[in-house]
């Protein structure tokens, strides 16, 4: 999927395929990139990327990379053991001195419940520790013919719907107001339905009560 392919379909829906065209490629490309960012906020799980995170030595509180929307998971120390997630509240109550332990190889991580791009490590990392993690990555601003990364091609109609909505919103009058809402609803509903379907595909017994499974 490329922005150019999205824009081609958007022009068909807007009846804007013949010269002179009402909307420039530059304008529509901006709307495609906006749509991708809107999707990443509503469904950050669709933009998950696995990569290395360099830690700050001798510091308990760590930060995600600058392109991160939110931390999803920390798997392990690179070339080392797994890291287990624990609750910081439990650590604070049962072992309040954990923050003053000397630096070493981390064995636990804790989420910062008020900041999705911060996390805590125990023990605080010594120099040179790199973590293998998964995080939701902010979509880049794509060029017209660049391939859109991470987002599956199945979401092509959703990107089209979101782009048409933004374009129609420029002339938010009369019939255009109704069309803008139509595409806005289709955009948000498709993301909501795809999230609900994960109960079927990503859980044991297809999301059913095991007692109901014959």
C-alpha positions as CSV (number, residue, x, y, z in Angstrom):
1,X,0.0,0.0,0.0
2,X,1.3,3.4,-1.0
3,X,-0.1,6.9,-0.6
4,X,-0.4,7.1,-4.3
5,X,-2.7,4.1,-4.4
6,X,-4.8,5.5,-1.6
7,X,-5.1,8.9,-3.4
8,X,-6.2,7.2,-6.6
9,X,-9.1,5.5,-4.8
10,X,-9.9,8.7,-2.9
11,X,-10.1,10.6,-6.2
12,X,-12.6,8.0,-7.5
13,X,-14.8,8.5,-4.5
14,X,-14.6,12.2,-4.8
15,X,-15.3,12.2,-8.6
16,X,-12.0,14.1,-8.9
17,X,-10.2,12.0,-11.6
18,X,-10.4,14.4,-14.5
19,X,-8.4,17.6,-15.1
20,X,-8.5,20.1,-13.7
21,X,-8.6,18.3,-10.4
22,X,-10.0,20.1,-7.4
23,X,-7.5,18.6,-4.9
24,X,-3.7,18.5,-5.5
25,X,-1.6,15.4,-4.8
26,X,0.2,17.5,-2.2
27,X,-3.0,18.2,-0.3
28,X,-4.2,14.6,-0.4
29,X,-0.8,13.2,0.6
30,X,-1.0,15.4,3.7
31,X,-4.4,14.0,4.5
32,X,-3.1,10.4,4.0
33,X,-0.3,11.0,6.5
34,X,-2.8,12.6,8.9
35,X,-5.0,9.6,8.6
36,X,-2.2,7.2,9.4
37,X,-1.4,9.1,12.5
38,X,-5.0,9.1,13.5
39,X,-5.1,5.3,13.1
40,X,-1.9,5.0,15.2
41,X,-3.6,6.9,18.1
42,X,-6.8,4.9,17.9
43,X,-5.1,1.5,17.3
44,X,-1.4,1.7,18.3
45,X,-1.3,-2.1,18.2
46,X,-1.4,-1.9,14.4
47,X,2.0,-0.1,14.4
48,X,3.9,-2.4,16.7
49,X,7.6,-2.7,16.0
50,X,10.2,-4.9,17.7
51,X,13.6,-3.3,18.2
52,X,16.5,-2.6,20.5
53,X,16.3,0.1,23.3
54,X,19.5,1.5,24.7
55,X,19.2,2.1,28.4
56,X,20.5,5.0,30.4
57,X,23.0,3.6,32.9
58,X,22.5,3.9,36.6
59,X,19.0,5.2,36.3
60,X,15.8,3.5,37.4
61,X,13.4,5.5,35.2
62,X,13.9,4.8,31.5
63,X,12.4,6.4,28.3
64,X,11.2,4.9,25.1
65,X,12.6,6.0,21.7
66,X,11.4,9.4,20.4
67,X,9.2,7.8,17.8
68,X,7.3,5.7,20.3
69,X,3.6,6.1,20.9
70,X,3.6,3.7,23.8
71,X,5.5,0.8,25.3
72,X,3.9,-2.6,24.4
73,X,6.3,-5.2,25.9
74,X,9.9,-5.7,27.0
75,X,11.1,-9.2,26.2
76,X,14.7,-9.6,27.3
77,X,18.1,-8.1,27.7
78,X,19.7,-8.4,24.3
79,X,21.8,-11.6,24.2
80,X,20.6,-12.3,27.7
81,X,17.8,-13.5,29.9
82,X,14.1,-12.6,29.8
83,X,12.8,-9.6,31.7
84,X,9.6,-10.1,33.8
85,X,6.9,-7.5,34.1
86,X,5.9,-6.7,37.7
87,X,3.7,-4.1,39.4
88,X,5.6,-1.1,40.8
89,X,3.1,-0.6,43.6
90,X,3.8,-4.1,44.8
91,X,7.6,-3.5,44.7
92,X,7.2,-0.2,46.5
93,X,5.2,-1.8,49.3
94,X,7.1,-5.0,49.8
95,X,10.7,-3.8,49.0
96,X,10.9,0.1,49.1
97,X,14.7,0.0,48.9
98,X,14.6,-1.5,45.4
99,X,15.3,1.9,43.8
100,X,18.7,2.2,45.6
101,X,20.0,-1.3,44.7
102,X,23.4,-1.0,42.8
103,X,23.4,-1.2,39.0
104,X,23.3,-4.6,37.4
105,X,21.5,-6.6,34.7
106,X,17.8,-5.9,34.9
107,X,15.4,-8.8,35.7
108,X,12.1,-6.8,36.0
109,X,10.4,-3.9,34.4
110,X,7.5,-1.9,35.6
111,X,5.2,0.4,33.5
112,X,4.8,4.0,34.4
113,X,1.0,4.1,34.7
114,X,0.8,7.8,33.9
115,X,3.3,7.9,31.0
116,X,3.1,5.2,28.4
117,X,6.6,6.1,27.1
118,X,8.4,5.7,30.5
119,X,9.2,2.5,32.4
120,X,11.2,1.4,35.4
121,X,13.9,-1.2,35.6
122,X,15.0,-3.4,38.5
123,X,17.8,-3.4,39.2
124,X,18.8,-0.1,37.5
125,X,20.9,-1.0,34.4
126,X,24.7,-1.0,34.4
127,X,26.5,0.5,31.4
128,X,25.9,-1.1,28.0
129,X,22.5,-2.7,28.7
130,X,20.3,-3.0,25.6
131,X,16.7,-4.3,25.8
132,X,14.7,-6.1,23.1
133,X,11.2,-4.6,23.2
134,X,8.0,-4.0,21.2
135,X,6.5,-0.6,21.0
136,X,3.9,1.3,18.9
137,X,5.8,3.4,16.5
138,X,4.6,6.8,15.2
139,X,4.0,6.6,11.4
140,X,6.5,8.7,9.4
141,X,5.4,11.2,6.8
142,X,5.4,9.1,3.6
143,X,6.3,10.3,0.1
144,X,3.7,9.7,-2.6
145,X,5.1,6.3,-3.8
146,X,6.6,5.1,-0.6
147,X,5.4,1.8,0.8
148,X,3.5,2.3,4.1
149,X,5.2,0.2,6.7
150,X,3.7,-1.9,9.5
151,X,0.0,-1.3,8.7
152,X,-1.4,-4.4,6.9
153,X,-2.8,-3.9,3.4
154,X,-6.2,-5.1,4.7
155,X,-6.6,-1.6,6.2
156,X,-6.4,0.1,2.8
157,X,-10.2,0.9,2.8
158,X,-9.8,2.4,6.3
159,X,-7.0,4.7,5.1
160,X,-9.2,5.7,2.1
161,X,-12.2,6.4,4.4
162,X,-10.2,8.5,6.7
163,X,-8.6,10.5,3.8
164,X,-12.0,11.1,2.1
165,X,-13.4,12.3,5.5
166,X,-10.6,14.9,5.9
167,X,-11.0,16.0,2.3
168,X,-14.7,16.4,2.4
169,X,-14.4,18.3,5.7
170,X,-12.7,21.2,3.7
171,X,-16.2,22.0,2.3
172,X,-18.3,21.1,5.3
173,X,-21.6,22.3,3.8
174,X,-24.8,20.7,2.7
175,X,-24.3,17.3,1.1
176,X,-20.5,17.4,1.8
177,X,-21.2,17.5,5.6
178,X,-23.2,14.3,5.3
179,X,-20.6,12.6,3.2
180,X,-17.8,13.7,5.6
181,X,-19.8,12.1,8.5
182,X,-20.4,9.0,6.4
183,X,-16.7,8.4,5.8
184,X,-15.8,9.4,9.4
185,X,-18.2,6.8,10.7
186,X,-16.9,4.1,8.4
187,X,-13.3,5.0,9.4
188,X,-13.9,4.7,13.2
189,X,-16.3,1.7,12.9
190,X,-13.8,-0.4,10.9
191,X,-11.1,0.2,13.5
192,X,-13.5,-0.7,16.3
193,X,-14.7,-3.9,14.6
194,X,-11.2,-5.0,13.8
195,X,-10.3,-4.6,17.5
196,X,-13.3,-6.6,18.6
197,X,-12.3,-9.4,16.2
198,X,-9.1,-10.0,18.2
199,X,-11.3,-11.8,20.8
200,X,-11.9,-14.4,18.1
201,X,-8.5,-14.7,16.7
202,X,-6.1,-14.0,19.6
203,X,-7.6,-15.8,22.5
204,X,-8.1,-19.4,23.4
205,X,-11.6,-20.9,22.6
206,X,-12.1,-17.9,20.2
207,X,-13.1,-15.7,23.1
208,X,-15.9,-17.9,24.3
209,X,-16.5,-19.1,27.8
210,X,-14.6,-22.5,27.9
211,X,-17.7,-24.0,29.5
212,X,-19.6,-23.3,26.3
213,X,-17.1,-25.0,24.1
214,X,-18.2,-28.6,23.1
